[in-house]
């Protein structure tokens, strides 16, 4: 994640969970990464513990006993999600007794570890359930929801503060039920030229990969079928003919390998050809979301990529549009808010316009919202593809707007109504 192209405004997020327990490593076109965290990784499972209070249910918090602690958590999250990693150290004491697996450490070391960890993850979404915050003296506990890629978990964090309200200890006490209503299964289809090792970083290997999930159980068949159909639609965007059923993925992978072999005979191909398609799943209370990412190279001056997202109302099975979650005539005001976010993330100075910086859109009424958006725990994220906001050389931005900043635009009786009550 690069600060230049991603801007995060969030009400709150989780204090970083599992940093020292989770594998890092750089990104590679051949990467087929599997997170090595030993936490409650719920990929492909659902945990419906009816006795557990909902993650967004009623509050029994006594955080009013010391509101400063809640403010610190919010400030920590804002710094974290705006990539102000070096500033995070200001929230910790110079000497910290514990930070997850780090003992007797420093605020400098913690900031360094945060930077190491977050730069290896995609679509990171951490948020704390502040309505469940419990404070007793200088100690506090709060449930934390943690998401990146296909990884999703919920932990109970224990924190301790000193007299100056600096964090002196942070520990994860136990995993909490996610209360997921949907079950998924991880799936993978991959074909490589002459069965070469597409995971190898020592040599190039032409390949086509589909790494995705399939919904196996949902509250309704309508919801299950709607999500699975959209998953295939996304995966088909990385193929010439598209796909309508899972068996088409194998056909397209074989077609890709054969196409490379034919081009190689004609000396019009090299060993760097590849197509890598991945799909992630999220569930937040009554909303299920899928996130699609594809990248590849098939010759020419540069590679190609695509990204997208779709959100579904778990109660109705309907794929959601902005009109479903926003009040009538929301668009002009939403564009003004998005303009401010976009200008800040691109450091556009006063007196200059967005188009002055090379983008194909401009401020306010001429601002273009991305075609794809993702509904996360406490913010909406607009996902742009290349050429959607500007020329190829400008990496596509990702604009995140917290619900708190657009609560006057959210329908109170809509799918996001519970976020503003």
C-alpha positions as CSV (number, residue, x, y, z in Angstrom):
1,X,0.0,0.0,0.0
2,X,1.3,3.4,-0.9
3,X,0.4,6.5,0.8
4,X,0.4,8.4,-2.5
5,X,-2.5,6.4,-3.8
6,X,-4.5,5.3,-0.8
7,X,-6.2,7.5,1.7
8,X,-7.9,6.1,4.7
9,X,-10.3,8.0,6.9
10,X,-11.8,5.7,9.5
11,X,-13.7,6.2,12.7
12,X,-11.7,3.5,14.4
13,X,-9.9,0.3,13.6
14,X,-8.3,-2.5,15.4
15,X,-5.0,-2.0,17.2
16,X,-2.7,-4.0,15.0
17,X,-3.2,-7.7,15.7
18,X,-0.8,-10.5,15.2
19,X,2.0,-8.4,13.7
20,X,4.8,-10.5,15.0
21,X,2.9,-13.7,14.3
22,X,2.1,-13.0,10.6
23,X,4.3,-13.6,7.7
24,X,5.6,-10.7,5.7
25,X,7.6,-10.7,2.5
26,X,7.5,-8.6,-0.7
27,X,5.0,-8.8,-3.4
28,X,5.7,-10.7,-6.6
29,X,3.8,-11.5,-9.7
30,X,4.3,-15.1,-9.0
31,X,3.2,-14.8,-5.4
32,X,0.7,-17.3,-4.2
33,X,0.8,-16.2,-0.6
34,X,-0.9,-18.0,2.2
35,X,-1.1,-16.2,5.5
36,X,0.8,-18.1,8.2
37,X,-1.0,-16.5,11.2
38,X,-2.0,-18.9,13.9
39,X,-5.0,-16.8,14.8
40,X,-8.7,-17.7,14.3
41,X,-8.5,-17.7,10.5
42,X,-12.0,-18.3,9.3
43,X,-11.5,-18.6,5.6
44,X,-14.0,-21.1,4.4
45,X,-15.8,-21.4,7.7
46,X,-18.6,-19.7,9.6
47,X,-18.9,-19.4,13.3
48,X,-22.5,-18.9,14.3
49,X,-22.4,-18.7,18.1
50,X,-25.9,-17.6,19.0
51,X,-24.9,-16.9,22.6
52,X,-22.2,-14.4,21.7
53,X,-23.3,-10.7,21.5
54,X,-23.2,-9.3,18.0
55,X,-20.1,-7.3,17.1
56,X,-22.3,-4.3,16.5
57,X,-25.0,-5.0,19.1
58,X,-26.0,-3.2,22.2
59,X,-23.4,-1.5,24.4
60,X,-22.4,-2.3,28.0
61,X,-19.4,-0.1,27.8
62,X,-18.1,1.9,30.7
63,X,-15.7,3.9,28.5
64,X,-17.2,7.2,29.8
65,X,-15.2,6.5,33.0
66,X,-12.2,7.6,31.0
67,X,-13.0,9.0,27.5
68,X,-9.4,9.7,26.9
69,X,-8.7,6.0,26.3
70,X,-11.4,5.9,23.5
71,X,-9.8,9.0,22.0
72,X,-6.4,7.3,21.9
73,X,-7.8,4.3,20.1
74,X,-9.4,6.5,17.5
75,X,-6.2,8.5,17.1
76,X,-4.2,5.4,16.8
77,X,-6.5,4.1,14.1
78,X,-6.5,7.4,12.2
79,X,-2.7,7.4,12.1
80,X,-2.5,3.8,11.2
81,X,-4.9,4.0,8.3
82,X,-3.5,7.2,6.9
83,X,-0.1,5.4,6.9
84,X,1.5,7.8,9.4
85,X,3.5,4.9,10.8
86,X,6.3,7.1,12.3
87,X,3.6,9.1,14.2
88,X,2.2,6.0,15.8
89,X,5.1,5.9,18.2
90,X,3.8,9.1,19.9
91,X,0.8,7.1,21.3
92,X,3.1,4.6,23.1
93,X,5.4,5.0,26.1
94,X,9.1,5.0,25.3
95,X,9.3,1.7,27.2
96,X,6.5,-0.8,26.4
97,X,6.1,-4.0,28.5
98,X,4.4,-5.9,25.8
99,X,3.1,-5.5,22.3
100,X,1.7,-8.8,21.1
101,X,4.8,-11.1,20.8
102,X,7.2,-8.2,21.5
103,X,8.3,-7.9,25.1
104,X,10.2,-5.1,26.8
105,X,10.3,-3.2,23.6
106,X,10.2,0.5,22.5
107,X,7.7,2.7,20.7
108,X,10.3,3.0,17.9
109,X,10.4,-0.8,17.4
110,X,6.7,-1.0,17.4
111,X,6.4,1.7,14.7
112,X,8.9,-0.2,12.6
113,X,7.0,-3.5,13.0
114,X,3.7,-1.9,12.0
115,X,5.4,-0.6,8.8
116,X,6.8,-4.1,8.1
117,X,3.5,-5.8,8.6
118,X,1.0,-3.6,6.8
119,X,3.0,-3.1,3.6
120,X,2.6,-6.8,2.9
121,X,-1.2,-6.9,3.1
122,X,-3.9,-6.1,0.6
123,X,-7.3,-4.6,1.4
124,X,-6.6,-4.2,5.1
125,X,-9.5,-3.3,7.3
126,X,-9.0,-3.2,11.1
127,X,-11.6,-1.7,13.5
128,X,-12.3,-1.8,17.2
129,X,-15.8,-2.2,18.6
130,X,-15.8,0.9,20.8
131,X,-19.3,0.3,21.9
132,X,-17.9,-2.8,23.7
133,X,-14.9,-0.9,25.2
134,X,-14.4,-1.8,28.9
135,X,-12.2,0.5,31.1
136,X,-11.1,-0.2,34.6
137,X,-8.6,2.3,35.9
138,X,-5.6,2.3,33.5
139,X,-6.6,-1.0,31.9
140,X,-9.0,-1.6,29.0
141,X,-10.4,-4.4,26.8
142,X,-12.0,-4.1,23.4
143,X,-13.0,-6.5,20.6
144,X,-11.0,-6.1,17.4
145,X,-12.1,-7.2,13.9
146,X,-9.2,-7.9,11.6
147,X,-9.4,-8.3,7.8
148,X,-6.9,-8.5,5.0
149,X,-7.3,-10.5,1.8
150,X,-9.3,-13.6,2.6
151,X,-8.3,-13.5,6.3
152,X,-10.9,-12.5,8.8
153,X,-10.8,-12.8,12.6
154,X,-12.0,-11.2,15.8
155,X,-9.9,-10.8,18.9
156,X,-10.3,-9.5,22.4
157,X,-7.5,-7.0,23.0
158,X,-6.2,-6.1,26.5
159,X,-4.5,-2.7,26.9
160,X,-2.8,-0.9,29.7
161,X,-1.9,2.9,29.9
162,X,0.4,5.0,32.1
163,X,-0.5,8.2,33.9
164,X,0.1,10.2,30.7
165,X,-2.3,7.9,28.8
166,X,0.5,6.3,26.8
167,X,0.1,2.7,25.9
168,X,2.5,0.5,27.9
169,X,1.0,-2.9,27.1
170,X,-1.1,-4.6,24.4
171,X,-2.0,-8.2,24.4
172,X,-4.5,-10.4,22.6
173,X,-6.4,-12.4,25.3
174,X,-8.5,-14.7,23.1
175,X,-10.2,-15.2,19.8
176,X,-13.9,-14.3,19.6
177,X,-16.7,-15.7,17.5
178,X,-17.3,-13.9,14.2
179,X,-20.9,-14.8,14.0
180,X,-20.7,-15.3,10.2
181,X,-23.9,-16.3,8.4
182,X,-22.2,-17.4,5.2
183,X,-19.8,-20.4,4.7
184,X,-17.2,-20.3,1.9
185,X,-14.7,-22.8,0.5
186,X,-11.3,-21.9,-0.9
187,X,-10.8,-22.9,-4.6
188,X,-7.9,-22.7,-7.0
189,X,-7.3,-23.4,-10.7
190,X,-3.8,-23.1,-12.1
191,X,-2.1,-24.2,-15.3
192,X,1.5,-23.5,-16.2
193,X,3.6,-24.0,-19.4
194,X,5.2,-27.5,-19.3
195,X,4.1,-27.7,-15.6
196,X,6.8,-25.2,-14.6
197,X,6.8,-24.0,-11.0
198,X,4.8,-20.7,-11.1
199,X,5.7,-20.0,-7.5
200,X,9.4,-20.0,-8.2
201,X,11.1,-16.6,-7.9
202,X,14.3,-17.9,-9.5
203,X,12.9,-18.2,-13.1
204,X,10.0,-17.0,-15.1
205,X,7.1,-19.3,-15.6
206,X,4.1,-18.6,-17.9
207,X,0.9,-19.4,-16.0
208,X,-2.8,-18.6,-15.4
209,X,-4.1,-18.7,-11.9
210,X,-7.6,-18.4,-10.4
211,X,-7.5,-18.2,-6.6
212,X,-11.0,-17.6,-5.2
213,X,-13.8,-18.7,-2.8
214,X,-17.2,-20.3,-3.4
215,X,-20.2,-19.8,-1.2
216,X,-21.3,-23.2,0.0
217,X,-24.0,-22.1,2.5
218,X,-26.0,-18.9,3.0
219,X,-29.2,-17.8,4.6
220,X,-31.0,-18.1,1.2
221,X,-30.4,-19.8,-2.1
222,X,-30.9,-16.4,-3.7
223,X,-28.0,-14.9,-1.8
224,X,-25.8,-17.9,-2.5
225,X,-26.5,-17.9,-6.2
226,X,-26.1,-14.2,-6.5
227,X,-22.7,-14.1,-4.9
228,X,-21.4,-17.2,-6.8
229,X,-22.6,-15.8,-10.1
230,X,-20.8,-12.5,-9.4
231,X,-17.6,-14.4,-8.5
232,X,-17.6,-16.1,-11.9
233,X,-18.3,-12.8,-13.6
234,X,-15.3,-11.2,-12.0
235,X,-13.0,-14.1,-12.7
236,X,-14.1,-14.1,-16.3
237,X,-12.8,-10.6,-16.8
238,X,-9.3,-11.9,-17.0
239,X,-10.2,-14.2,-19.9
240,X,-11.0,-13.5,-23.6
241,X,-14.3,-15.3,-23.6
242,X,-15.5,-14.9,-20.0
243,X,-16.8,-17.7,-17.8
244,X,-20.3,-18.8,-16.8
245,X,-19.5,-22.0,-14.8
246,X,-16.5,-23.2,-12.8
247,X,-15.4,-25.7,-15.4
248,X,-14.8,-22.8,-17.8
249,X,-11.9,-21.7,-15.6
250,X,-9.9,-24.9,-16.4
251,X,-10.7,-24.4,-20.1
252,X,-9.5,-20.8,-20.1
253,X,-6.3,-21.7,-18.2
254,X,-5.6,-24.5,-20.8
255,X,-6.4,-22.0,-23.6
256,X,-3.9,-19.5,-22.1
257,X,-1.0,-22.1,-21.9
258,X,-1.7,-23.2,-25.5
259,X,-1.8,-19.6,-26.7
260,X,1.6,-19.1,-25.1
261,X,3.0,-22.2,-26.7
262,X,1.8,-21.2,-30.1
263,X,3.2,-17.7,-29.8
264,X,6.5,-19.1,-28.6
265,X,6.8,-21.2,-31.8
266,X,6.3,-18.0,-33.8
267,X,8.8,-16.2,-31.6
268,X,6.2,-13.6,-30.5
269,X,6.2,-14.6,-26.8
270,X,8.6,-14.6,-23.9
271,X,8.5,-16.5,-20.6
272,X,7.1,-13.5,-18.6
273,X,3.5,-14.1,-19.7
274,X,1.1,-14.7,-16.8
275,X,-2.4,-13.9,-15.5
276,X,-3.1,-13.9,-11.8
277,X,-6.7,-13.5,-10.6
278,X,-7.7,-13.5,-7.0
279,X,-11.0,-13.0,-5.2
280,X,-11.5,-12.2,-1.5
281,X,-14.6,-12.5,0.7
282,X,-15.8,-10.2,3.6
283,X,-18.8,-10.2,5.9
284,X,-19.9,-7.3,8.1
285,X,-23.1,-7.8,10.0
286,X,-25.8,-7.8,7.3
287,X,-23.5,-7.1,4.3
288,X,-21.4,-9.6,2.4
289,X,-18.7,-8.3,0.0
290,X,-16.4,-9.8,-2.6
291,X,-13.2,-8.1,-3.8
292,X,-11.6,-9.0,-7.2
293,X,-8.0,-8.3,-8.2
294,X,-6.3,-9.4,-11.5
295,X,-2.9,-8.6,-12.9
296,X,-0.9,-10.0,-15.8
297,X,1.4,-9.6,-18.8
298,X,0.9,-10.9,-22.3
299,X,3.5,-8.9,-24.2
300,X,3.7,-5.2,-25.1
301,X,4.9,-2.1,-23.4
302,X,3.4,-2.9,-20.0
303,X,1.2,-5.3,-18.2
304,X,-2.6,-5.2,-17.5
305,X,-4.7,-5.2,-14.3
306,X,-8.2,-5.0,-13.1
307,X,-9.9,-4.6,-9.8
308,X,-13.5,-4.6,-8.6
309,X,-15.9,-5.2,-5.7
310,X,-19.5,-6.1,-5.1
311,X,-21.7,-5.9,-2.0
312,X,-24.8,-7.9,-1.1
313,X,-27.6,-7.4,1.4
314,X,-27.5,-10.7,3.3
315,X,-31.2,-10.4,4.2
316,X,-32.5,-9.9,0.6
317,X,-29.7,-11.4,-1.5
318,X,-29.6,-8.2,-3.6
319,X,-26.4,-6.7,-5.0
320,X,-26.2,-3.2,-3.6
321,X,-25.8,0.0,-5.5
322,X,-25.1,3.5,-4.0
323,X,-28.7,4.4,-4.6
324,X,-29.7,1.5,-2.2
325,X,-27.6,2.9,0.7
326,X,-27.7,6.7,0.1
327,X,-30.5,9.2,0.4
328,X,-32.0,10.8,-2.8
329,X,-29.9,13.4,-4.5
330,X,-26.7,12.3,-2.6
331,X,-24.4,12.5,-5.5
332,X,-23.4,16.3,-5.6
333,X,-22.5,16.3,-1.9
334,X,-20.7,12.9,-2.1
335,X,-18.6,14.3,-5.0
336,X,-17.6,17.3,-2.9
337,X,-16.5,15.1,0.0
338,X,-14.7,12.7,-2.3
339,X,-12.9,15.7,-4.0
340,X,-11.5,16.8,-0.6
341,X,-10.3,13.3,0.1
342,X,-8.8,12.9,-3.4
343,X,-7.0,16.3,-3.2
344,X,-5.5,15.4,0.2
345,X,-4.2,12.0,-0.8
346,X,-2.6,13.4,-3.9
347,X,-1.3,16.5,-2.0
348,X,-2.9,18.9,-4.5
349,X,-2.1,22.4,-3.4
350,X,-4.6,25.2,-3.2
351,X,-5.1,27.0,-6.5
352,X,-4.6,23.8,-8.5
353,X,-7.3,21.5,-9.8
354,X,-7.3,17.7,-10.0
355,X,-7.0,17.8,-13.7
356,X,-3.9,20.0,-13.4
357,X,-2.2,16.9,-11.9
358,X,-2.9,14.8,-15.0
359,X,-6.2,13.2,-14.0
360,X,-9.1,13.0,-16.5
361,X,-11.6,14.3,-13.9
362,X,-11.8,17.5,-12.0
363,X,-13.2,18.9,-8.7
364,X,-16.7,18.7,-7.2
365,X,-19.4,18.3,-9.8
366,X,-16.9,17.0,-12.4
367,X,-15.5,14.5,-10.0
368,X,-16.1,10.9,-11.1
369,X,-16.8,8.3,-8.4
370,X,-15.3,4.9,-9.2
371,X,-17.6,2.3,-10.7
372,X,-16.7,-0.2,-7.9
373,X,-17.0,0.4,-4.2
374,X,-16.5,-1.7,-1.1
375,X,-18.5,-1.4,2.1
376,X,-16.0,-2.0,5.0
377,X,-16.5,-2.0,8.8
378,X,-16.5,1.8,9.1
379,X,-15.9,3.3,5.7
380,X,-16.7,3.1,2.0
381,X,-13.8,2.5,-0.3
382,X,-14.0,3.5,-4.0
383,X,-11.8,1.3,-6.2
384,X,-10.5,2.8,-9.5
385,X,-9.0,0.9,-12.4
386,X,-6.4,2.2,-14.7
387,X,-7.6,4.8,-17.2
388,X,-10.8,5.3,-15.0
389,X,-9.3,8.4,-13.3
390,X,-6.3,9.2,-15.5
391,X,-3.7,7.8,-17.9
392,X,-1.8,4.6,-17.4
393,X,1.3,6.2,-15.8
394,X,-0.8,7.4,-12.9
395,X,-1.4,4.5,-10.6
396,X,-5.2,4.1,-9.9
397,X,-6.1,5.7,-6.6
398,X,-8.2,4.2,-3.8
399,X,-10.4,6.7,-2.0
400,X,-11.8,5.8,1.5
401,X,-14.5,7.9,3.2
402,X,-15.6,7.1,6.7
403,X,-19.3,6.7,7.4
404,X,-19.1,9.4,10.1
405,X,-18.3,12.0,7.4
406,X,-21.3,11.0,5.2
407,X,-23.8,10.0,7.9
408,X,-26.2,12.7,6.6
409,X,-26.2,10.9,3.2
410,X,-26.8,7.4,4.5
411,X,-30.4,6.1,4.5
412,X,-31.4,5.5,8.1
413,X,-33.6,2.5,7.1
414,X,-31.1,1.2,4.6
415,X,-28.5,-1.6,4.8
416,X,-26.0,0.9,6.4
417,X,-28.5,2.4,8.7
418,X,-27.0,0.7,11.8
419,X,-23.7,2.5,11.1
420,X,-25.1,5.9,12.0
421,X,-27.4,5.1,14.9
